[in-house]
């Protein structure tokens, strides 16, 4: 996860970013990575001719940029005080997520870290929220930070699918486990695996049943391949929107590692990816991994 040895932390100058910067500092210290602080300062009404003539708009943009630069530099100084090398980058472009993705694609950091907040359903569907767009389009691992401190020792949970019944590429499970184990090793934590098997009721009446012993054994086998304690391999037939948040609370997890793939526009509106549906429900940080 730290191949390029650079970590990008995306901040919003309008909110308190201390929690996400502290997580970025911790990640950088254990990996000896450089930090790049990125923020988008685009404001549509400061475009030439929107509300103001070009001369006035330019002056207002410069004032706006100066305020944001001071905030960003104050956060960067926290990392510099920790002995880290920090670069600060301001972006201007609409929509904001596009300029962020373009910067990330061009620089290829090992990891992107961003704070996240609660989003209602309408925000997800109609507002093209920046978090959802980064989940879909960020080309490198994306850590969405909820702001809570990590447990001690930190517990890392990878949500995997040994059966590959869903449409994730088979190699994705190996990536999820590898990233989780890297976090465990770097932070001296514990590794857990989670998998659910759930099918809707047949004809709306009777649910299909799984062989719990066989399904649990598959997950334990995947865990054994990576030296994970069988007691840390959690299989359930309860739907993921209920069972994963419950597990996260039970073990006091610091991070859940999940996979995400791009989907169609129709699916985006009516279903959304697993990572997106759960993002608001999980109280811990979420590391989103894309397939190769």
KOLZADREN-884175 format. One record per residue (C-alpha): x, y, z. Coordinates in steps of 0.05 Angstrom, whole numbers, plus 5000, padded with zeros to 4 digits. Example, Ala and Ser with C-alpha at 12.3 -4.5 7.8 and 13.67 -1.06 7.14 Angstrom:
524649105156/527349795143/
END
This chain:
500050005000/506050475008/509650314944/510651034921/511951274993/507451874986/500851965022/495752474998/491052775051/484953135024/482553695069/476654175068/478854875091/471755015116/471654465169/475954195226/481153745193/485353565253/482952845258/484452675186/491253025189/493052635253/491351975218/495552185159/501352355204/500851675238/500651325170/506651715145/510851585207/510050825204/511550825129/516551385126/512351695071/511952415048/505452785056/501753185004/496153625031/490953744977/484854184978/479954444928/478255184935/473455244877/467455694889/462755764830/460756484845/468056714840/468456514768/469257104720/462557384700/458356954747/456857514798/462757974788/466658274731/473457934717/477558444756/473358404819/472757644814/480357584809/481358004871/476157594910/479356944887/486157174911/483257364979/479556704983/485956324965/490056695016/485356495073/485255765050/492755755042/493755975114/489055435140/492454895098/499455115118/497455095192/495354365183/501654215143/505754495200/503053965246/506253445201/512653845194/513153875270/512853115270/518953105224/515252975159/516353265090/509953615067/507653905002/501254334998/497154354934/491054794920/486354584863/481254994825/476154634783/469054404779/466753904800/471753864857/472353114855/474653124783/480653574797/482253144857/482052494817/486252814762/491553024812/491552334845/492051984778/497952424758/501852354822/499851634841/500551674917/500451024955/494351234995/489151784996/486351985064/480052415070/475152595125/467952395114/461452605145/454252355145/450652395078/443252305068/440251905011/438652524969/445752764975/448252094948/443452084890/442852804867/448853204892/454552774866/457652824935/465252854933/466052244979/461751794935/465352034873/472151884904/469751184924/467951074851/473751404816/479851444862/485151004828/489050854892/486950604961/482451104996/481951165072/475551525093/476551785164/470551835212/474352225265/474251725322/480951505353/483350805338/482750255389/489050015424/491549555396/487849735331/483249215302/483049155226/477348785191/477348575118/470448445087/471747885037/467847404994/471046714989/465346464944/465947054895/458447014886/458047764877/461348134819/467948304851/473948034813/477147434847/483847774859/480548324900/480047894962/487547784962/488548534957/483848675014/487348175059/494248425039/492449145056/489448935122/495548535141/500149115123/496149565170/496449035224/503948955218/505449695215/501049875275/501849245317/494449085313/489848495301/487048225236/479947975227/476147705167/468747805156/464047495105/456547455099/452046995059/445047245052/439547135000/432747454998/426747015013/424746554956/418546844923/418147314983/416346735029/422046275050/429346455054/434445965026/438945645078/446545595078/450845055107/453745475163/459344985178/461644945106/461345695095/465045835159/470345335139/471545695073/472846345110/477345995161/481245685103/482446375073/484646615142/489346025150/492746205084/494746865116/495946645188/489546935215/486646625278/480246225263/477046585321/478047225281/474346965220/467047185225/461846865180/454447055184/448046965145/445347635169/445148185116/451448605114/448049265130/446348975199/451848465212/458048855193/456549485235/454849005293/461548655286/465349315281/462149535346/463248855380/470748825366/471749585369/474849595300/479250165278/478750045202/474549615157/477749445090/472649375033/472649304958/468949754909/467949734834/464950224784/457750104767/452450344718/448751004726/442250634740/445550214794/448650844822/441651124835/437950524859/443150074891/450050374899/456149964917/456849594983/462150085007/457550674993/451350375027/455350225089/459550855093/454551235135/452950645179/459950445200/462850825259/470050645242/474650875186/473750535119/479350345071/476550265001/480649834952/479549774877/481049144837/486949134789/
END
